[in-house]
Amino acid sequence: MSSLISLDRHVIHRESFKSELDVRLNPYHRSVPTAMAYGVDSRIGPYGIFNGTTSKIDTQSDWIGVGACTISAWIYATGWGEVGYGRIIDNGKFRIHLSTDGRVYLDSNYPSTPGICYTNSSAIVLGKWTHIVATRNSIGTGAFYINGVYNTQAINSGTPTAGSTDVIIGNNNASSTTFDGNIALFEVRDLVLTADEVAALYNRRLYR
């Protein structure tokens, strides 16, 4: 099992949301925020505030691609997002979004599925910080973990396909599916984390 220190070598994007300047100077990919505000939680740390109508962060390229990846973030949803499908991440093909039944969905080839990977219903509770991890391997098998615990009802996310837009955080490229609430500690890694590594990420423990 890898330590979180060694897993940091696999980070390909990180948003720490300390301020708009911090977002713009992201060392991984240029990040351009729109209609963003920022806050700090005593336990979680800095977060971005997405207003449910126009907020987004455009990372200026598609760096998700078709390979294995793990997306992790703390989210505090105050609503289900614009049209009930608030995006956590979207590149036109790969997308992770909320649904009004409390599920989280993962697509690897929207809208040309077959297959959508999703959590159990009520995985997300409004007005509560939740740690979410989504993994996707190179053939499209996906998994979700909620607060460090495996929570996946369907695993087929579709055939991984290169994005048709820049990677957008908290929205889609058209700004029509805005996340409603706060996102903190958003990270993307270029491998599939194990269940133990996900638990370590949630608990912030260092395994050596």
KOLLO-221892 format. One line per 3 residues: number of its first residue (from 1); their letters; for each residue x, y, z of C-alpha. Coordinates in Angstrom, 2 decimals. Each point is the difference from the previous one (the first is absolute). Example, Ala and Ser with C-alpha at 12.3 -4.5 7.8 and 13.67 -1.06 7.14 Angstrom:
1	as	12.30 -4.50 7.80 | 1.37 3.44 -0.66
This chain:
1	mss	0.00 0.00 0.00 | 1.41 3.39 -0.98 | 0.36 2.95 2.34
4	lis	-1.82 3.22 -0.74 | 3.42 1.54 -0.51 | 0.80 -2.40 -2.84
7	ldr	-3.52 0.38 -1.40 | 0.61 3.74 -0.29 | 2.39 -0.78 -2.84
10	hvi	-3.05 -1.14 -1.96 | -1.96 3.24 0.43 | -0.65 1.53 -3.43
13	hre	-2.26 2.81 1.21 | -0.74 1.59 3.34 | -2.26 2.91 0.98
16	sfk	0.61 1.27 3.52 | -2.42 2.99 -0.24 | 2.04 2.28 2.26
19	sel	-0.93 3.03 -2.11 | -0.69 1.03 -3.56 | 3.71 0.75 -0.41
22	dvr	0.88 -3.48 1.24 | -2.43 -1.53 -2.50 | 1.41 2.04 -2.88
25	lnp	3.58 -0.96 0.87 | -0.79 -3.72 0.23 | 3.34 -1.81 -0.63
28	yhr	-1.67 -2.90 -1.85 | -2.20 1.64 -2.63 | -1.06 3.58 -0.50
31	svp	-3.29 0.51 1.86 | -2.37 2.82 -0.94 | -2.80 0.56 2.56
34	tam	-3.36 1.53 -0.89 | -2.39 1.42 2.64 | 1.95 -1.67 2.81
37	ayg	0.17 0.84 3.69 | 2.11 -1.67 2.68 | -0.32 -0.98 3.65
40	vds	1.77 -2.00 2.71 | -1.38 -2.79 2.18 | 1.77 -0.66 3.31
43	rig	0.18 -3.74 -0.71 | 0.11 -0.26 -3.79 | 2.04 3.12 -0.81
46	pyg	-0.39 2.35 -3.02 | -2.83 -0.63 -2.43 | -1.53 1.43 -3.13
49	ifn	-3.59 1.22 0.09 | -2.02 -0.91 -3.11 | -3.19 2.05 -0.31
52	gtt	-2.20 -2.52 -1.82 | -0.45 2.24 -3.06 | 3.24 1.30 -1.55
55	ski	3.05 -1.10 2.01 | 2.67 -2.19 -1.56 | 3.72 -0.56 -0.31
58	dtq	1.33 -0.53 -3.53 | 3.35 -1.82 0.04 | 0.69 0.98 -3.64
61	sdw	0.65 -3.50 -1.39 | -1.17 -3.61 0.07 | 2.46 -1.84 2.21
64	igv	-2.30 -2.86 1.07 | 0.34 -1.93 -3.25 | -0.82 -3.71 -0.11
67	gac	2.34 -1.41 2.63 | -0.52 -1.14 3.56 | -0.81 2.76 2.47
70	tis	-1.26 0.75 3.50 | -1.92 3.16 0.87 | -0.31 0.97 3.66
73	awi	-1.61 3.00 1.69 | -1.88 1.19 3.02 | -3.40 1.36 -1.02
76	yat	-2.68 1.88 1.91 | -3.07 0.05 -2.22 | -2.71 2.52 0.87
79	gwg	-2.12 -1.13 -2.95 | 0.18 -2.53 -2.82 | 1.34 2.56 -2.41
82	evg	-1.28 1.61 -3.14 | -2.78 -2.11 -1.62 | 0.60 -2.54 2.79
85	ygr	3.31 -1.27 -1.43 | 2.68 2.12 1.65 | 3.40 -0.86 -1.44
88	iid	3.10 -0.76 2.04 | 2.09 -0.42 -3.17 | -0.79 -0.06 -3.72
91	ngk	1.96 -0.07 -3.29 | -2.92 -0.65 -2.31 | 0.51 -3.79 0.17
94	fri	1.26 -0.76 3.50 | -2.30 1.40 2.66 | -0.82 -0.48 3.67
97	hls	-3.23 1.55 1.19 | -2.61 -0.05 2.73 | -3.62 -1.04 -0.43
100	tdg	-3.12 0.96 1.92 | -0.25 -3.49 1.54 | 3.31 0.54 1.79
103	rvy	2.00 -2.18 -2.37 | 3.28 0.93 -1.65 | 0.48 -1.03 -3.64
106	lds	3.11 -0.61 -2.12 | 0.03 -0.04 -3.82 | 3.07 -0.71 -2.13
109	nyp	-1.62 0.57 -3.41 | -2.98 2.34 0.35 | -2.47 -0.14 -1.69
112	stp	1.08 -3.13 -1.89 | -0.12 -2.47 2.89 | -0.76 -3.12 0.50
115	gic	0.41 0.09 3.64 | -0.07 2.42 2.87 | 1.78 -0.55 3.28
118	ytn	-1.85 1.30 3.06 | -0.28 -0.17 3.77 | -2.89 -1.18 2.12
121	ssa	-2.80 2.51 0.49 | 0.40 2.54 2.80 | 3.80 -0.29 -0.14
124	ivl	0.09 3.80 0.14 | -1.86 1.88 2.70 | -0.58 3.71 -0.53
127	gkw	1.57 2.37 2.51 | 2.73 -2.40 1.09 | 3.68 -0.31 -0.91
130	thi	0.58 -3.28 -1.83 | 3.21 -1.51 -1.32 | -0.51 -1.47 -3.45
133	vat	2.43 -2.11 -2.02 | -0.68 -1.29 -3.51 | 2.34 -2.37 -1.83
136	rns	0.00 -0.99 -3.66 | 2.34 -2.50 -1.66 | 1.12 -0.05 -3.65
139	igt	-2.95 -2.17 -1.13 | -2.65 2.07 1.77 | -0.61 -1.98 3.18
142	gaf	-0.84 2.50 2.70 | -0.47 0.11 3.75 | -1.09 2.50 2.63
145	yin	0.98 0.41 3.64 | -1.96 2.22 2.36 | 1.80 1.07 3.18
148	gvy	2.60 -2.70 -0.60 | -2.51 -2.84 -0.48 | -0.72 -1.81 -3.29
151	ntq	-3.38 1.14 -1.29 | -0.66 -1.19 -3.56 | -3.20 -1.40 -1.46
154	ain	1.10 -0.19 -3.66 | 3.57 -0.11 -1.31 | -0.18 0.47 -3.79
157	sgt	0.75 3.62 -0.86 | 0.28 -0.64 -3.75 | 3.03 -0.08 -2.28
160	pta	2.52 2.70 0.99 | 0.04 2.72 -2.66 | 2.10 3.14 -0.31
163	gst	-1.82 3.13 1.06 | -1.73 2.36 -2.41 | 0.57 3.07 2.22
166	dvi	2.46 1.27 2.57 | -0.25 -1.63 3.41 | -2.47 2.09 1.99
169	ign	-0.31 -0.20 3.78 | -3.39 0.70 1.54 | -1.85 0.31 -3.30
172	nna	-0.01 -1.01 -3.66 | 1.46 2.02 -2.87 | -3.39 1.57 -0.79
175	sst	-0.42 1.12 3.63 | -3.39 -1.71 0.12 | 0.55 -2.55 2.81
178	tfd	1.62 2.05 2.76 | 0.84 -1.67 3.31 | -1.91 1.57 2.91
181	gni	2.15 0.13 3.14 | 3.64 -0.31 1.00 | 2.88 -2.11 -1.31
184	alf	3.28 -0.47 1.85 | 3.24 -1.98 -0.45 | -0.79 -0.94 -3.60
187	evr	2.66 -2.38 -1.35 | 0.42 -2.21 -3.06 | 2.53 -2.85 -0.15
190	dlv	1.10 -2.03 -3.01 | -0.66 -3.41 1.55 | -2.80 -1.95 1.68
193	lta	0.32 0.19 3.77 | -0.62 -3.12 2.06 | -2.65 -0.11 2.72
196	dev	2.71 0.31 2.66 | 1.53 3.00 -1.75 | -3.40 1.66 -0.24
199	aal	-0.54 -0.57 3.72 | 3.43 1.50 0.70 | -0.85 3.02 -2.15
202	ynr	-3.25 0.48 1.89 | 1.66 -0.34 3.39 | 3.13 1.89 -1.03
205	rly	2.14 -2.80 1.45 | 3.49 -0.68 -1.32 | 0.73 -3.66 -0.67
208	r	3.67 -0.84 -0.55
